[in-house]
């Protein structure tokens, strides 16, 4: 199993979200039909990290890192754009 695969039973919190955001240049967070894109320059903003977390303070799922893009939550259009080109 690659290092980047984490089982769903392991809960990831704010510190994990900060660490993930530090590895990318763009975070795309989807909550329902609302999609917000954050450009990461010099560290993720509190707004970007908050968008990555659910109401319990855990990283929302699904979360996928595709190169320098981090997709958090599910939005079919954003997944197609980021993963298929």
C-alpha positions, 0 to 999 in steps of 0.5 A: 500500500502506498504511503499516501493511502490512509484507511478510513478508520484512521481519523485525520485532524487539523494538523494532518490537514495542514501537513497535506496542504503544505504539499500542494499548490491548490486545495479544492474543497467541495461541500455539497454543490459549493466548491471553493478553490484555495491557492496555497502560497507560503502555507495554507490559510485558516479558511482553507484548513477550515474548508478541509475539515468536517463538523467533528474537526476531522479531515473530510472525505474523500480526500485525494492528492493529484500532483499539486492539487488536493481534492477534499469532499466530492464534486464530480466536475472537479474530480473529472477536471483534476484527475482526467485533465 
